[in-house]
Amino acid sequence: MSAAPGRSRSRRVRTALPVVLVAGAWLALAAWWTHGFTAFTFFSAAMAEAGPLPRPAPRFPVIDQAGRHLDLGAADGRFRLVQAMYVRCPDLCPLAMSRLQRLAARLADVPPERLMTVSVSVDHDPPDRLHTVWKAYGAPANWTFVTPAGEDGDEALRALGIGIYRRPDGLINHAVDIFVIDPAGRVVRILPADEDLAKTAAAVREVIG
């Protein structure tokens, strides 16, 4: 005996309701975190303005967790995987950092002289704070944490192609794609943050040869 049409319709509504509520919650979180999705325009604009690949990386003086001065855009003879980070981020950034940690672990067989993973603070964290965070992630030899050496860090990140949006409430939105800089100081590839980790690691190995 088949169920009455009204009862069947009610069952379908009850089944679909949790899915709708979860989707709505995620949409609300995304809208809040990107300040009404405004940040997305900053990310796409920065990517477009930086120009096609390959392109020269901008001069980008930084200071690492040990207080050493570096230039991310320099031709220093090694590949660099550069990603922005926000230490005070309450939710999404720790996920991106955890993913980058796993990526660095997958590539640990590549000497740091050949490949270095770099997290750039968008909040200009001082070296001692970076050192604390670096140690919290296991102090890996092939992963360094840096902060802009000057006050034009946002401009340097944007020139690299990484959009930064400083929200009215004081929080910071930023792109979390990984930018690959080659030994000659050129941006040669951009690896999506939501890509399968094994695929990202394979892409890095393909680039570095």
Number of C-alpha atoms within 10 A of each C-alpha: 3 5 8 8 9 8 10 11 12 10 11 10 11 10 11 10 11 11 11 11 11 11 12 12 12 12 12 13 13 14 14 11 19 19 19 12 12 14 22 18 13 19 21 14 15 21 19 11 12 19 13 11 11 13 15 20 25 21 15 20 19 22 23 23 21 13 15 10 15 17 16 25 23 20 16 16 13 18 25 26 24 26 25 27 25 22 18 12 12 10 9 13 19 15 10 18 19 12 16 23 17 15 17 22 15 14 19 16 10 15 12 17 11 15 26 22 23 23 23 25 21 22 18 21 20 17 18 13 14 25 20 12 15 18 12 9 13 10 14 15 12 20 22 19 26 30 26 26 17 13 9 11 21 19 16 20 25 20 20 27 25 26 24 22 20 15 14 8 7 7 16 20 25 22 25 23 20 22 22 25 28 26 18 15 23 20 26 17 19 17 19 14 16 11 11 10 16 12 11 17 18 12 15 19 13 9 12 15 6
